[in-house]
Amino acid sequence: MASELQLSVRRLSTLLKHCFTSPSSFLVRSRSLLIQSSRTINHHSSSHSPPLSRTFYSSPLLNLNSTDTEGPAAIDYRSLLQEDEFHSLADSTIHDLQEKFEEYGDSVQIDGFDIDYGNEVLTLKLGDLGTYVLNKQTPNRQLWLSSPVSGPSRFDWDRSAQAWVYRRTKANLLNVLESEMGQLFGEPIKLA
């Protein structure tokens, strides 16, 4: 039994090795290696204890050779901000948002609505609706947003748009916040 379990561990190790060295062969081999390992582990666990509940989820295989896959926009390194320019733009954005959130909080009735700014982090608590956190990431020259609606996002300054933009979706930070907060509260907010 122990040797079968060791074999399963080796199979999983092989699977992980292929994942990092050859993504296309990883996709082909992963299914069979997972099935083999699963059978061995199921057999091993059923002989010593009650069966465990397992659920496997799969998604369509990715076409790694396809050119039509959406991914993050390429970084134009000529457009990276100097640190002092980044701080100026980020601080201005965060302080403007803080003021507008405070005004908005006065116009809507939400239990637990609270705004806090400290250590370069803006936190907007919305009681049972969740919490927004916006902070600067100086090494990356980004603003990071944690949203109770859309999850985490990283925004880069787009010189041509003169706005903070999430490269994966091309979404504008202010538009994201306006849309999400309007949905949460049923009251529109204008941040731009």
N, C-alpha and C positions, 0 to 999 in steps of 0.2 A: 504494500500500500504506500509506504513512504517513497519508494522509488517511482511509483506512478505520479505522485504529487511533485516529486523533483522534476520529472519529465514535463509536467504541465508548466512548472515555473520556467524551465528552459525554453519551452515553446513560446511562452509569453515574452521572455527576454528576447528571443529571436524576432518576434513580432515588433517589439519596440525598436530594436536595432534597425530593422528594415524601414520603419517609420521615418527615421532620421537620415538614412543613407539613400533610399530610393523610394520616393513617394508613390510612383506608379505601381511598382511591385508590391508595395505595402498594401495598397487597396485590394489587389488581387489575392494576396496571401492571407490577409488579416482575417477574413471570414472563416476560412478553413481552420486556421490556427486557434481562433477563439472557440469554435465548435469543439475541436479536439480537446482543448484545455478544459472547457466547460464540462464535457462528458467525464473526464478523468476526475475532476473535482467533485462532480455530482456523485460519482461512484464511491469516491473516498469518503465523502461526508455522510452518505446514506448508510454506510456500513458501521459507523460509530455514533451517529446522532440522527435526530429527526431531519428530514429534508428541509433545506433552506429555500425560501422564496426568492426567485431570481427573475428579473425582467430585463430583456435586452431591447434596446431601441436602435433603429437604423434609419439612415437618411439616404437619399439617392446619392450614388457615387458621383464624385466631382470629375469633370472632364479637365484634367490638368493641362491638356494641350489646347484647350479652347481659348480664343482671344476675346470672347464676348463676356467673360466673367467680370462682375463689378468688384472693384477693390478700392482701396484708398487712392486718392489722387496722388500723383508723384509730388515729392517735395522739391520746390525750386529753391535751392540753397542760396541763390543770390538774394532771395526775398526774406531770409531770416533776419529777425530784428536784432539790433544791438541791444545789450542788456538794459541800458538806461532808457531806450525807446520802449522796450517791452514793459518795463516797470511803469512808465508814464501812461501807456495805453491801458494796461491791465488795471492799475490803480484807479484811473479815471472811470473805466467801465464798472468796476466793483462799487465805487462810491456812488455813481449815478444809479446803479441798480438798488443799492441800499436805500437811497432817498425815495425812489419810485415805489419800492416795496413798502416802505413806511407809509407813504400816502395811500397806497392801495389797501393796506391793512386797516386804515381808518374808514374806508368806504365799504368794506365787507365785514360781515360778522362770522368769525371763525373761532371756535374754542381752541385755545392753545396756540394762536398765531403769535409768533415771536421772531424778532430779527436780532442777530448777534454778529458783530464784526470784531475779530481779534486774531492776532498772529497771521494777518493777511488771508483770513478765511471768513467768507460770508456764509452764515447759516440762517436759513429761513425755515422755521418750524411751523408746521401747519396742523398741529394736533394729530387727530386720527388719520388725516390725509397723507401724512408722511413729512419728510424733511428734504429740503434742497441744500446742497453744499456746493459752494463755488470757491475755488482757490487757485492761486498762481503756482505754476510749475516752471520756475525760472530756467533750469537747465534745458528744458525742451521748448521754452518760449511759448507755453500753452496756458490756457485756462482750462481747468478740469471741473466738470459739472457732474454731481451725483444727483439724479432725479428720482423721485418716487414713482414717476410715470414711465420714463424711458431708460432709466438706469444710468450707467456711467458714459460720459462723452468727453472727448479731448478736443478743444477748439484752438485753432491756429489763427493768427492775424492774417487776413487776406488784404494785401495792399490795394488791389484793384477794386474790391468790393468795399473797402474801408470798414470791415466788420470781422468779428470772430466767427470762423467757419469750421464746422466738423468735416474733415476731409473725406470720410467714408460716405457720408450722405449729402454733402454740400449744404447742410443745414446751417442757418445763421443762428447764433446763440440767442439773440433777442427774440427772433421769431419763434424759436423752440419754447422759450419761457412764456411768451405771450400766449401761444397756442395751448400749452399744457395748463397754465394757470387759469385761462379762460374756461377750459374743460372742467377743471377741478372745482371752481367756484361758481361757474355759471355767470360770471361777470367779466366782461372784456377788460384787459389791461393794455395800456400803450407804453412800451418801453423804449422804442426807437425815437 
